[in-house]
Amino acid sequence: SFPANLVPQAPEDPLFGLAREYRADESPYKVDLGIGAYRDENAKPWVLPVVHKADEILRNNPELNHEYGPIAGIASFTTKAADLILGSDSPALKESRATSLQTISGTGAVHLGALFLAKFYQGGRTVYVSNPTWGNHHQIFKNVGLTVDTYPYFHKETKGLDFEGMKEAFQNAPDHSIFVLHACAHNPTGVDPTQDQWTEIAAIMREKNHFPFFDCAYQGFASGNLARDAWAVHYFIEQGFELVVAQSFAKNFGLYGERAGCFHAVTSPAEDAPQTIARIGSQLAILQRSEISNPPLYGARIVSTVLNDPELFSEWEENLRTMSGRIITMRSALRSKLEELETPGTWNHITDQIGMFSFTGLSEAQVMKIREEAHVYMTKNGRISMAGLNDSNVEYFAKAVDKVVR
Ligand code: PLP
């Protein structure tokens, strides 16, 4: 049997719990700023027009069936996914020292990477994640038997990067430690290192022989430019790092529930690098087989259709600019409303931060007060999803913030 002292009741996932509370709220003024998914200017989910087109193409293909896919996923998908995140002219691809497996979206890619490192990594058993980070990082790495520790990231006063604290932690960690790095649009803070700061981080990691584990859930969604959002990954590869990347197509394709993602492993330049990566790929395939057997087809087929067609690809880039552009506009709108209201504090961080989320700096007590009084739902750490804001609610939200901070 499973007594309560051995199988205690687990807490509800905070984000899914927040969504449930939002749905139950009957106020006509309610605003959902918890959701980590894009919303259009009418606060509605958005199916990317290019995804509609790819869907149509797939449905009209009489050859398509529902047979099992390969263990490593659809090759036309994983090849293009690698081009996108590693760079199509990446030395890692030219020198055949990268391997890619399709996964259950970004979460599955992080999990597969964690599992592989837990089994084969010869360095430290501690994985360092930013403080704060996407909550799931903690449980994914712990679940495979690794220890999780944190490095400083968010500076409470500036609401920007605690770069000095971060560097010190990288210096002080034992050599060969694993560091999880958000490639762009850091979740939950929206704070990213600059390219100069990435260069410094890479130099320390190289000196300390640390292992970079990139998590990339927002490529193209952050700045609207695919290459710019993958800059850090490209740079680390150019520097010859051995590294892994978890890549999600949930946000940048709006394919949240379809679970399209990819895991990439890259080895350092060496004469036997192609053999090394082949061995790594063979072990990843065994892990994949025992975990999910083979990945789901539909989302990857959509992504593959778009990435393999130059015209659809340009249309996708246009759709990315629509999403990132609307979010950037909402950042400016929120900041100017708060500044117009002369809300106490500084609000430049709203426009300095990037991607889906903003760390407002509101305290848990203020978050709860806004929830009760204004029916605005955000996570207790003061994170808001910028995508939940639109022309109809941004002023209402700014006034609610103004009221609680006074
Ligand atoms: N990693 C980070 C940092 C994220 O923010 C997310 C989604 O919110 C993910 C990974 C994985 O998302 P998914 O499994 O939906 O691709």
Residues whose N, C-alpha, C, O or C-beta is under 5 A from the ligand:
A	BS01	PLP	G36 I104 S105 G106 T107 G108 W134 N187 D215 A217 S248 A250 Y256
